[in-house]
Amino acid sequence: MTTRRNCLAIALTFTLAAPAFAAAADKPPEQDRKSILAMAGDYRVRFDMRETASFVPSYEPLDEKVSGGYEAVRVVEDRGDFISLQHLLVVEDDGKPIVVKHWRQDWTYEPATVLSYEAANRWVLKPVSGEARKGAWSQTVWQTDDSPRYGGVGKWVYEGGVASWQSDRTLRPLARRDAVRKPVYSWYAGWNRHALTPTGWIHEQDNAKLGLKDGKPVTYVHEVVLNTYSKSEKFQVKAADDYWNATKAYWAEVRTAWDRAIEKDRGVTVTEEANNGSVTGPKLMGLADEDLLQGPVNVLRLSLHPRGLARHTVNLHEWRAHLLERLRREAELTADPRLTDLLTELKAYPIPGGQPPRKASDEYAGVAVPFQLRAADGQVLSFYSTTTVFGTAVDITLSELTLETFFPADPQTAEAVRAIAAAL
């Protein structure tokens, strides 16, 4: 049988590499730890990228690119000398919150090694000298699928009332914003800087964009990047937390798989891909959505979760109200705390469009409730749902059974269902 763990192992069948592991002899300064942890929170983010000076006569710097969004940054792990922060991007699509697992940053105090980008498709664990790591932190940045991006070493400094950290000069692969354009340059070399502000923090980059010209590395252009994180509550933060709570166990397995492979081979070879960062991205990100299907499957959770059927349900507000009302009645009748907890969880799921919850309709007297599902080809399948509760006390098993049946509501849906059944 193919399990999620099997798929994960298959998806990571590459020569992989590992994160920067600490060999900390001293306790990290609490001021440094507080500075790193201060980056966790909820933010409005502004991304500002500008190519500045060209160093090749034929190259014309690009116009500035400014974009933005919202991110929730959560502490994944805090072991004192190791802190991991996960970024979760929240965007809206037709009023519906869409959560994208974004980049991750791991901080290690006085690291013995740091995972560094060496060349196309290749990262290696490089030793950090005793002098360089004394009082320093490494920052290792990971892509959306937890494959590596770049790593650097530097010290937190506190000057002029500002807490800031700057890496040494590091190499890194092209970001998606550049890679999809297939530019003349192929990689970056630059410095990475973080600084706390009164309203959040900033992430700055000073990059040289390099490529091969006549077989030799050449700097085509310089670039400055300023990513500004400003504290904000003007987005559906709960959607980010719901996603992370539902998938964090899966992503912990992914991180462990990368870490073990990296430790084993002291480096990673994984093919870069313009749209996803690495070829492992689509598979690993897709498996995260399948986490809802890991047994035992709760049908109510699967129906209303923003990553489940909710995003495909045309009459979600009506269907949601029906399911919540039915669960509320069952929780009251049984006084089962598990049902009460489930009801609380389901009610907290974000509602598309930000519309207020809708009360269950009495139009169908709770006997036959419409359910409309948009199929992959765009066709809307319409059903009527009926619920049968076995209330007899003769059979203790049947007395606990509720059976929900779906009947096609129109000829088109009936034909589609017959076609699906015939293909099984």
C-alpha positions as CSV (number, residue, x, y, z in Angstrom):
1,M,0.0,0.0,0.0
2,T,1.2,3.5,-0.8
3,T,1.2,5.6,2.3
4,R,2.0,9.3,2.8
5,R,5.3,8.2,4.3
6,N,6.0,6.2,1.1
7,C,5.2,9.2,-1.1
8,L,7.4,11.4,1.0
9,A,10.3,9.0,0.7
10,I,9.8,8.8,-3.1
11,A,9.5,12.6,-3.4
12,L,12.8,13.0,-1.6
13,T,14.7,10.4,-3.7
14,F,17.5,12.8,-4.5
15,T,21.0,13.3,-3.1
16,L,19.9,15.6,-0.3
17,A,21.7,17.8,2.2
18,A,21.2,19.0,5.8
19,P,20.7,22.1,7.9
20,A,23.2,23.9,10.0
21,F,23.6,21.9,13.2
22,A,24.8,23.7,16.3
23,A,27.8,22.9,18.4
24,A,27.1,25.6,20.9
25,A,29.4,25.8,23.9
26,D,28.0,29.0,25.4
27,K,24.4,29.9,26.2
28,P,23.1,32.3,23.6
29,P,22.5,35.9,24.7
30,E,18.9,36.4,25.8
31,Q,18.8,39.7,23.9
32,D,19.6,37.9,20.7
33,R,16.9,35.3,21.3
34,K,14.3,38.0,22.0
35,S,15.3,39.8,18.7
36,I,14.8,36.6,16.7
37,L,11.5,35.7,18.4
38,A,10.3,39.3,17.9
39,M,10.0,38.5,14.2
40,A,7.1,36.1,15.0
41,G,3.6,37.7,14.6
42,D,1.1,38.9,12.0
43,Y,2.2,41.3,9.3
44,R,1.3,43.3,6.3
45,V,4.3,42.8,4.0
46,R,5.7,45.0,1.3
47,F,8.3,43.6,-1.1
48,D,10.4,46.2,-2.9
49,M,13.1,45.0,-5.4
50,R,15.2,47.4,-7.4
51,E,18.1,46.8,-9.8
52,T,20.4,49.7,-9.6
53,A,23.7,49.8,-11.5
54,S,24.6,47.7,-14.6
55,F,28.1,46.4,-15.0
56,V,27.7,45.0,-18.5
57,P,27.2,47.6,-21.3
58,S,24.4,45.6,-23.0
59,Y,22.4,45.1,-19.8
60,E,19.6,47.5,-18.9
61,P,18.5,47.4,-15.2
62,L,14.8,46.4,-14.7
63,D,12.2,48.8,-13.4
64,E,11.5,48.4,-9.7
65,K,9.1,45.7,-8.7
66,V,6.8,46.4,-5.7
67,S,4.3,43.9,-4.3
68,G,2.8,42.9,-1.0
69,G,0.6,40.7,1.0
70,Y,0.0,39.4,4.5
71,E,2.0,36.9,6.5
72,A,1.6,35.1,9.8
73,V,5.0,34.1,11.2
74,R,4.9,31.3,13.7
75,V,7.5,29.8,16.0
76,V,8.0,26.2,15.0
77,E,10.7,25.3,17.5
78,D,12.6,27.0,20.2
79,R,15.4,25.0,21.9
80,G,17.3,27.9,23.3
81,D,20.3,27.8,20.9
82,F,18.0,26.9,17.9
83,I,14.9,28.8,16.8
84,S,12.8,28.0,13.8
85,L,10.2,30.5,12.3
86,Q,7.7,29.5,9.6
87,H,6.1,32.1,7.3
88,L,2.5,31.6,6.1
89,L,1.3,33.8,3.3
90,V,-2.4,34.6,3.3
91,V,-4.0,35.9,0.1
92,E,-7.6,36.2,-1.0
93,D,-9.2,34.7,-4.1
94,D,-12.7,35.9,-4.8
95,G,-13.0,36.7,-1.1
96,K,-11.8,33.4,0.0
97,P,-8.6,33.1,2.1
98,I,-5.9,31.1,0.5
99,V,-2.9,30.0,2.7
100,V,0.5,29.3,1.1
101,K,3.2,27.8,3.2
102,H,6.0,30.4,2.5
103,W,9.7,30.5,3.5
104,R,11.2,29.3,6.8
105,Q,14.1,30.7,8.7
106,D,16.2,28.6,11.1
107,W,18.6,30.3,13.5
108,T,21.4,28.4,15.2
109,Y,23.8,29.8,17.8
110,E,27.5,29.3,17.3
111,P,27.0,26.7,14.5
112,A,29.7,24.2,13.6
113,T,28.5,24.2,10.0
114,V,26.2,26.2,7.7
115,L,24.2,24.9,4.7
116,S,25.4,27.0,1.8
117,Y,24.5,27.3,-1.9
118,E,27.6,26.2,-3.8
119,A,26.5,26.0,-7.5
120,A,23.5,25.2,-9.6
121,N,21.4,22.5,-7.9
122,R,23.9,22.0,-5.2
123,W,24.1,22.9,-1.5
124,V,26.9,21.8,0.9
125,L,27.5,21.9,4.6
126,K,30.5,24.2,5.1
127,P,32.4,24.3,8.4
128,V,32.4,27.5,10.4
129,S,35.7,28.4,12.0
130,G,35.8,28.9,15.8
131,E,36.6,32.6,15.4
132,A,33.7,33.2,13.0
133,R,31.1,31.3,15.0
134,K,32.0,32.8,18.4
135,G,28.9,34.8,19.5
136,A,27.4,34.4,16.0
137,W,24.1,33.0,14.7
138,S,23.6,31.2,11.4
139,Q,20.4,31.8,9.5
140,T,19.4,29.0,7.1
141,V,16.5,29.9,4.8
142,W,14.3,27.2,3.3
143,Q,11.8,27.2,0.4
144,T,8.1,26.5,0.5
145,D,8.6,22.8,0.4
146,D,11.4,22.9,3.0
147,S,14.1,22.4,0.5
148,P,17.2,24.7,1.1
149,R,17.7,28.1,-0.3
150,Y,20.7,29.8,1.4
151,G,22.5,30.1,4.7
152,G,24.8,32.7,6.2
153,V,26.5,33.5,9.5
154,G,26.6,36.8,11.4
155,K,26.2,38.6,14.8
156,W,23.3,40.5,16.3
157,V,24.5,44.0,17.1
158,Y,22.7,46.8,19.0
159,E,23.8,50.2,17.9
160,G,21.9,53.5,17.8
161,G,18.9,51.9,19.4
162,V,18.5,49.3,16.6
163,A,18.8,45.6,16.9
164,S,20.2,44.1,13.6
165,W,21.9,41.1,12.2
166,Q,23.9,40.8,9.0
167,S,25.2,37.7,7.2
168,D,28.5,37.2,5.6
169,R,28.6,37.3,1.8
170,T,26.6,34.3,0.6
171,L,25.6,32.7,-2.7
172,R,21.9,31.9,-3.4
173,P,19.8,30.6,-6.3
174,L,17.6,32.9,-8.3
175,A,14.3,33.9,-6.8
176,R,11.1,33.1,-8.7
177,R,10.7,36.7,-9.7
178,D,13.9,36.4,-11.8
179,A,14.0,32.7,-12.6
180,V,10.7,32.7,-14.6
181,R,12.1,35.4,-16.9
182,K,15.1,33.2,-17.9
183,P,17.6,36.1,-17.5
184,V,21.2,36.3,-18.5
185,Y,22.4,36.0,-14.9
186,S,22.1,32.7,-13.0
187,W,22.7,33.3,-9.3
188,Y,23.1,35.9,-6.6
189,A,25.9,36.9,-4.3
190,G,25.1,39.2,-1.5
191,W,24.5,40.2,2.1
192,N,21.3,39.5,4.1
193,R,20.2,41.9,6.9
194,H,17.4,41.8,9.5
195,A,16.6,44.7,11.7
196,L,13.7,45.3,14.2
197,T,11.5,48.4,13.8
198,P,8.9,50.1,16.1
199,T,6.2,48.5,13.9
200,G,7.8,45.2,13.1
201,W,11.0,44.4,11.2
202,I,12.7,44.6,7.9
203,H,14.6,42.2,5.7
204,E,17.2,43.8,3.4
205,Q,19.4,42.3,0.7
206,D,22.3,43.7,-1.2
207,N,22.7,41.5,-4.2
208,A,25.0,41.1,-7.1
209,K,23.4,39.2,-10.0
210,L,26.0,37.0,-11.7
211,G,26.1,34.8,-14.7
212,L,28.7,33.2,-17.0
213,K,30.1,35.3,-19.9
214,D,32.7,33.7,-22.0
215,G,33.0,31.0,-19.4
216,K,33.8,33.4,-16.6
217,P,31.6,34.7,-13.7
218,V,30.4,38.2,-14.4
219,T,28.3,40.7,-12.4
220,Y,25.5,41.9,-14.6
221,V,23.8,44.2,-12.2
222,H,23.4,45.2,-8.5
223,E,20.0,44.9,-6.7
224,V,18.7,46.2,-3.4
225,V,15.7,44.5,-1.8
226,L,13.7,45.8,1.1
227,N,11.0,43.6,2.6
228,T,9.0,45.5,5.2
229,Y,7.0,43.6,7.9
230,S,4.5,45.8,9.6
231,K,2.2,44.5,12.3
232,S,-1.4,44.0,11.1
233,E,-4.6,42.3,12.0
234,K,-6.4,43.2,8.8
235,F,-6.4,39.7,7.3
236,Q,-7.8,36.3,8.2
237,V,-5.1,35.2,10.6
238,K,-7.2,32.2,11.7
239,A,-6.9,30.8,8.2
240,A,-3.2,30.6,8.6
241,D,-3.4,29.0,12.0
242,D,-6.0,26.5,10.8
243,Y,-3.7,25.5,7.9
244,W,-0.7,25.2,10.1
245,N,-2.5,23.2,12.8
246,A,-3.8,20.8,10.2
247,T,-0.4,20.3,8.4
248,K,2.3,20.9,11.0
249,A,2.8,17.2,11.8
250,Y,3.2,16.5,8.1
251,W,5.7,19.3,7.6
252,A,7.7,18.0,10.7
253,E,8.1,14.7,8.9
254,V,9.3,16.6,5.8
255,R,11.9,18.6,7.8
256,T,13.1,15.4,9.4
257,A,13.5,13.7,6.0
258,W,15.5,16.6,4.6
259,D,17.6,16.8,7.8
260,R,18.5,13.1,7.8
261,A,19.4,13.1,4.1
262,I,21.5,16.3,4.6
263,E,23.3,14.8,7.6
264,K,24.0,11.6,5.7
265,D,25.5,13.2,2.5
266,R,26.8,16.5,3.9
267,G,25.2,18.3,1.1
268,V,22.2,18.3,-1.2
269,T,21.8,18.0,-5.0
270,V,18.2,18.9,-6.0
271,T,17.1,20.3,-9.4
272,E,16.0,23.9,-9.3
273,E,12.8,24.9,-11.0
274,A,11.7,28.4,-11.9
275,N,8.1,28.4,-10.7
276,N,8.5,26.2,-7.6
277,G,12.1,26.8,-6.4
278,S,12.9,23.1,-6.6
279,V,11.4,20.1,-8.4
280,T,10.3,18.6,-5.1
281,G,7.9,21.5,-4.5
282,P,4.7,20.4,-6.3
283,K,4.8,16.9,-4.8
284,L,5.6,17.9,-1.2
285,M,3.1,20.8,-1.2
286,G,0.4,18.5,-2.7
287,L,0.9,15.9,0.0
288,A,0.2,18.5,2.6
289,D,-3.3,18.9,1.3
290,E,-3.7,15.1,1.4
291,D,-3.1,15.2,5.2
292,L,-6.9,15.8,5.6
293,L,-7.4,12.3,4.2
294,Q,-5.3,10.5,6.7
295,G,-7.4,8.1,8.8
296,P,-9.5,8.2,10.6
297,V,-11.2,10.8,8.3
298,N,-13.8,13.1,9.9
299,V,-16.3,13.8,7.2
300,L,-17.6,17.0,8.8
301,R,-14.0,18.4,9.0
302,L,-13.3,17.3,5.4
303,S,-16.5,19.0,4.3
304,L,-16.0,22.4,5.9
305,H,-12.2,22.8,6.1
306,P,-10.9,25.5,3.7
307,R,-8.5,23.0,2.2
308,G,-11.2,20.3,1.9
309,L,-14.5,20.3,0.1
310,A,-15.4,23.8,1.3
311,R,-13.5,25.5,-1.6
312,H,-15.5,23.4,-4.1
313,T,-18.9,23.7,-2.5
314,V,-21.1,26.2,-4.4
315,N,-23.7,26.7,-1.7
316,L,-21.2,26.5,1.1
317,H,-23.1,28.9,3.4
318,E,-26.3,26.9,3.2
319,W,-24.5,23.6,3.5
320,R,-22.3,24.8,6.4
321,A,-25.3,26.1,8.3
322,H,-27.0,22.7,7.9
323,L,-24.0,20.7,9.1
324,L,-23.3,22.9,12.1
325,E,-26.9,22.9,13.2
326,R,-27.1,19.1,13.0
327,L,-23.9,18.8,14.9
328,R,-25.1,21.3,17.5
329,R,-28.3,19.2,18.1
330,E,-26.3,16.0,18.4
331,A,-23.8,17.6,20.9
332,E,-26.7,18.9,23.0
333,L,-28.5,15.5,23.0
334,T,-25.4,13.4,23.8
335,A,-23.5,15.9,26.0
336,D,-20.4,14.4,24.3
337,P,-17.4,16.8,24.9
338,R,-15.7,15.6,21.7
339,L,-18.7,16.7,19.6
340,T,-18.7,20.1,21.5
341,D,-15.0,20.5,20.7
342,L,-15.5,19.5,17.0
343,L,-18.4,22.1,16.8
344,T,-16.1,24.8,18.1
345,E,-13.4,23.9,15.7
346,L,-15.7,23.8,12.6
347,K,-17.3,27.1,13.5
348,A,-13.9,28.7,13.7
349,Y,-13.0,27.8,10.1
350,P,-12.9,30.9,7.9
351,I,-16.0,31.7,5.8
352,P,-15.4,32.6,2.2
353,G,-16.0,36.2,1.4
354,G,-15.9,37.2,5.0
355,Q,-19.7,36.9,5.2
356,P,-21.5,36.3,8.5
357,P,-22.5,32.7,9.4
358,R,-25.9,31.9,8.0
359,K,-28.6,30.1,10.1
360,A,-29.9,26.8,8.9
361,S,-32.8,27.2,6.6
362,D,-36.2,25.7,7.5
363,E,-37.2,25.6,3.8
364,Y,-36.5,21.9,3.6
365,A,-37.6,21.0,7.2
366,G,-34.2,19.3,7.6
367,V,-35.4,16.4,5.5
368,A,-33.8,17.0,2.1
369,V,-31.0,19.6,2.0
370,P,-29.4,20.8,-1.3
371,F,-25.7,20.2,-1.8
372,Q,-23.9,21.7,-4.9
373,L,-20.3,20.7,-5.7
374,R,-18.2,22.1,-8.5
375,A,-16.3,19.3,-10.2
376,A,-12.8,19.6,-11.7
377,D,-14.2,20.3,-15.1
378,G,-16.2,23.3,-13.8
379,Q,-19.6,21.4,-13.9
380,V,-21.8,22.0,-10.9
381,L,-23.1,18.7,-9.5
382,S,-26.4,19.1,-7.6
383,F,-27.6,16.7,-4.9
384,Y,-30.3,16.5,-2.3
385,S,-29.1,15.1,1.0
386,T,-31.2,13.1,3.4
387,T,-30.2,12.0,6.9
388,T,-31.4,8.8,8.6
389,V,-30.7,8.3,12.3
390,F,-31.1,4.8,13.8
391,G,-32.7,5.7,17.1
392,T,-33.7,2.2,18.2
393,A,-32.2,0.9,21.4
394,V,-32.4,-2.8,20.3
395,D,-29.1,-2.7,18.6
396,I,-26.6,-0.6,20.5
397,T,-24.4,-0.3,17.3
398,L,-27.3,0.9,15.1
399,S,-28.5,3.3,17.8
400,E,-25.3,5.3,17.3
401,L,-25.4,5.3,13.5
402,T,-26.3,8.3,11.3
403,L,-26.6,7.7,7.6
404,E,-26.5,10.5,5.1
405,T,-27.5,9.8,1.5
406,F,-27.0,12.0,-1.5
407,F,-29.4,11.8,-4.5
408,P,-28.9,13.5,-7.8
409,A,-31.1,16.6,-8.1
410,D,-31.0,16.9,-11.9
411,P,-30.4,14.7,-15.0
412,Q,-27.0,16.2,-15.6
413,T,-25.8,15.2,-12.2
414,A,-27.3,11.7,-12.5
415,E,-25.5,11.2,-15.7
416,A,-22.2,12.4,-14.3
417,V,-22.5,10.1,-11.3
418,R,-23.3,7.1,-13.5
419,A,-20.2,7.9,-15.6
420,I,-18.0,8.1,-12.4
421,A,-19.4,4.8,-11.2
422,A,-18.8,3.1,-14.5
423,A,-15.2,4.2,-14.4
424,L,-14.5,2.6,-11.0
